[in-house]
Structures are given as C-alpha cells and as structure tokens.
Amino acid sequence: MSKALPGPSVYPPYLLVVVGLFIEYGLFDLYNYFVLGKSSFITQPNSLAIPAMTILGVVGLRYIHNSYDDAVPQLGIEDNTVDIDPSMRSQFEGLVPLRVRVLGYLATLVIYYSFLVFVLGIPQVLDISGLGLFLYAQTVSFPLIIVPILFELGISYVAVHVIIPRRIAKADLGLFYYDPRNLGGFEPVGELLKRSYYIYTAILLIWFIQGHAPVILSEVLMSPYPPPAPIYQVALSAVWIVGVVTIGYSMYRTHSFMRMKKREKIRSLEQELKQAVKDPHDATLSNIKDREQYEGAQETLSHVKTTKTYPTTFAMWTQIFISVLLPQALNMAVQLPG
C-alpha cells in the first residue's frame, strides 16, 4: 500500500500508525464529541499522550534498529580480517529473536487487558468512550498498533542495554586505537546507548503527562477518569528504576570491556619496549638496541593512552545525567502536598 502512494515510498509501520491513529482520533473521537457529546481529545488533550507515545515509539524503534545495523560493521563484526568466532558473528544478527518477541507481545496483551478489566473497568471505559470507539480501540488500535509498537520499543531498549554489551564482551572485540574521537571505535555504541535512553525517558515523560496533567491543570482540564492512584506513581518509579539500572549496566559493562582491552594492549606494548632495550631499568638512549621497534611501540602507546574507556564524551554524560534525574524528580514533585 505504501508503495502505491505517489512520491517516495513510505516506511510501512509509519503508514500503519498514521492511518490507525487517524481513524481513532480523527473519526471515532470527533464523532464522539460532536454527535454523542462524549469525552474527546478536544476537552481532554492529555489523551493525545497515547498517540504521541506511539508515534515516538515507532520512530524510536526504527532509529534503534537502524543504528544497531550501522554500529555492527563499524565494530568490525562483519570484517573477515578480524579474529572472531564465526558463531559469534551470527549472534549479532538482529536484536531479539522472533520467538521471544511474540511470546512477550502476547504476555503484554494479557497484562493490558487485565488492567482494562480489573483496574479501569469495561463499563466505565465504555461509558466514557462510546461503543464504536471502545470496540475499535480494544480490537484494532491497542492490540495491533499501540501495544506491539511500545512493547517492541521496550524489548529493543532492553536488548540494546543488556544484550549488546554482553555480545561485545563475548566476541572479545578489539579497540580502534587510531580513532580520531579517542573512543576506541565505540562511538556508534555510545550514541545508541545514549539516544535509546533518551527515547525511553521521553516515553516515560509523556506517560507522566498523560496521567498527571488533569491533576496539575485541574482548573483547565476536566478528565472523566479518577486521579492516578498510588500504584500509578509506583509504576512510574519502577519503569524509571529499570531505565536507570539498564543505562548504568550498559555503560559499566562497556567501560569494563574497553578498560580491559586497553590494559591488555598496554601490557603488550610494555613487553615490546622491554624487548627493544638492553636493560629495562636503564633510561639512557644508548640502552635502546632496536630503535625501530622502540619508536613504533612508543607511537602506538601514545594512541592507546589517549583512548578513553567509556564510549561517551563528557557532554554526553551530562545529558544522560539530566535525563536520568528529570522523570523521577517530576514524579516526586506531584506527590508533595499542595
């Protein structure tokens, strides 16, 4: 269908999201407001947080997978001259196996419908949404668009921060010591870790707005749903903790690997320098017996010593630190007595 449209081909998931959400919010929702007089995003704009999360989710999902596909060859995984076990190369194909994704999606659907039935209550949602919107949302948009996209984003995020660092360490990749950025060739990995966390945080902030905007802006917004229960803050905090733990784990695991490889290289160069001199404890120039080996080892050592053992710059660390604090700071602020 996307290829039949005039102009450049549209990424199919983008088309699915746009058409699916337009039917829900551009047709059913407006019909509810103008004809049935029921709740709509016109009177309850915070409900637009759900399509906003979905749109950000599908864009973020594409970014994560494209960035991963770009990072793999830059790490040397596909380079036949790099000494890597062939079985390890195949493990870098894709982020998460299809079977795991399908089973996880089905489990997420069970959780969602349990929340709908036992927390929100079908009669209440049906009364607020109307029959048409309720049926479309619960049989089409949520199970086929919103839930799968947000689930795929979540499991891809976890794979980026948990599985990729483990794969890199297991493959025993080397560092690129002549990297002009002094990141050992790991900048693509650092960017992927950082930006995937930004996407995760943005989704969390939009979720926060969706639940708390009617409370914070109660004089302006009227919500047909009750204020968020304490479990809502608990859930937000839990999701925030997962994000903090995963970004911390991925950065630490990658740092540990880069530090180990740097130390190994320095020890190797140390042996070369000892072989190039007569007496390793004599610092005079006349002690050098193989000047070519000595100067080559010294030049390599200068590149190795300037290579950082984190795949991120100081500016990136500052941005990550702010994004770590912001969601929980907002969540705690709304719990303070007014």
Disulfide bonds with the S-S distance in Angstrom:
none
